[in-house]
């Protein structure tokens, strides 16, 4: 995925400004805080389940430091998301997902390091956009799409009850913006907390209560999947990821040696 590190989308007539970010980037975090300060919102709605939930997000930590008194948490506990993913995914599918995730992990880490430490060069090469790799079907469903529904549904519920009034800055990961916007615009049209709306009709309905359940299958099948998938995760991380990173390191070292040898040959040829 190649997109801007920060995306801002204002929902007309709802008092909501959606701010999508890449949590691991340092420089865009300052831009986000400036945007929130300019908005001067009554509430800052965040992708957390509890105000003091630990994060590795630059912008969430900075927002918490400045706006904790206005924090509204709209996400479900991470334990629920992990449980639904681990227990609701067939082991064969989970294995495929784990291999894809760890195959792209070094490239995602390299992209983050490059942006945070060489942002000027990175922006010149990419036009100010940011690369992320490897989000696949089941990862996206559990960590993105379901949470789009949950967080947008929570916002809709609080707007409907009057718990949220005035202007709200909604700070979430950039991948959540398209889905959340769709659901919130549906709420504006239908006043229905759990639906999408398109072409004059509701075409999908979801339940906040169901999305809070840690299991999507029977308890027996969920428990079996959870244990097997935990084992798969540990094995893939310990064996596949370690071997893969070593192979990448050796390949990079070989390329550097070849480039160095080539440069030396050229220099000697000129002499």
Rosetta blueprint (number, residue, H / E / L):
1 X L
2 X E
3 X E
4 X E
5 X L
6 X L
7 X E
8 X E
9 X E
10 X E
11 X E
12 X L
13 X L
14 X L
15 X L
16 X E
17 X E
18 X E
19 X E
20 X E
21 X E
22 X L
23 X L
24 X L
25 X L
26 X H
27 X H
28 X H
29 X H
30 X H
31 X H
32 X H
33 X H
34 X H
35 X H
36 X H
37 X H
38 X H
39 X H
40 X L
41 X L
42 X L
43 X E
44 X E
45 X E
46 X E
47 X L
48 X L
49 X L
50 X L
51 X L
52 X L
53 X L
54 X L
55 X L
56 X L
57 X L
58 X H
59 X H
60 X H
61 X H
62 X H
63 X H
64 X H
65 X H
66 X H
67 X H
68 X H
69 X H
70 X H
71 X E
72 X E
73 X E
74 X L
75 X L
76 X L
77 X L
78 X H
79 X H
80 X H
81 X H
82 X H
83 X H
84 X H
85 X H
86 X H
87 X H
88 X H
89 X L
90 X L
91 X H
92 X H
93 X H
94 X H
95 X H
96 X H
97 X H
98 X H
99 X H
100 X H
101 X H
102 X H
103 X H
104 X H
105 X H
106 X H
107 X H
108 X H
109 X H
110 X H
111 X H
112 X H
113 X H
114 X H
115 X H
116 X H
117 X H
118 X L
119 X H
120 X H
121 X H
122 X H
123 X H
124 X H
125 X H
126 X H
127 X L
128 X L
129 X E
130 X E
131 X E
132 X L
133 X L
134 X L
135 X L
136 X L
137 X H
138 X H
139 X H
140 X H
141 X H
142 X H
143 X H
144 X H
145 X H
146 X H
147 X H
148 X H
149 X H
150 X H
151 X H
152 X H
153 X H
154 X H
155 X H
156 X H
157 X H
158 X H
159 X H
160 X H
161 X H
162 X L
163 X L
164 X L
165 X L
166 X L
167 X L
168 X E
169 X E
170 X E
171 X E
172 X E
173 X E
174 X H
175 X H
176 X H
177 X H
178 X H
179 X H
180 X H
181 X H
182 X H
183 X H
184 X H
185 X H
186 X H
187 X H
188 X H
189 X H
190 X H
191 X L
192 X L
193 X L
194 X L
195 X E
196 X E
197 X E
198 X E
199 X L
200 X L
201 X E
202 X E
203 X E
204 X E
205 X E
206 X L
207 X L
208 X H
209 X H
210 X H
211 X H
212 X L
213 X L
214 X L
215 X L
216 X L
217 X L
218 X L
219 X H
220 X H
221 X H
222 X H
223 X H
224 X H
225 X H
226 X H
227 X H
228 X H
229 X H
230 X H
231 X H
232 X H
233 X H
234 X H
235 X H
236 X H
237 X H
238 X H
239 X H
240 X H
241 X H
242 X H
243 X H
244 X H
245 X H
246 X H
247 X H
248 X H
249 X H
250 X H
251 X H
252 X H
253 X H
254 X H
255 X H
256 X H
257 X H
258 X H
259 X H
260 X H
261 X H
262 X H
263 X H
264 X H
265 X H
266 X H
267 X H
268 X H
269 X H
270 X H
271 X L
